[in-house]
Amino acid sequence: MPDSRKHPEAPVQKTGEHEHSVLGKFMDATERAAKILVFPHRGDISAPVVHKHDEYEEASEEELRTFEVETDSEGHHYAVRKSDEER
C-alpha cells in the first residue's frame, strides 16, 4: 500500500554529469565558476618569494608589527594585538 504522504517524483532526464533540475543546473554553474575563479595560475611554487618593498608590503609589515604570537598550554599558536604601551 503506497504512502499517501509521499509525492511521486517526476522523471529526470540525465545527460552528461548532472541531471536537468534546478540543483543540477546550479551545480553546473558553480563548476564553471570554480574553473574560472578558483584555480588561478600560481606560477612556480618552488620559486623564492619576491619582495617588492612597495607601499602595500610596507603597510602590511607595519600592521603585523602590532601583533604578538602567543602559545597556549596545548601548544596552539595565536596572534594577540599588542596594547598601546607595548608598541
Buried (B, 14 or more C-beta within 10 A) or exposed (E): EEEEEEEEEEEEEEEEEBBEEEEBEEBBEEEEEEEEEEEEEEEEEEEEEEEEEEEEEEEEEEEEEBEEEEEEEEEEEEEEEEEEEEE
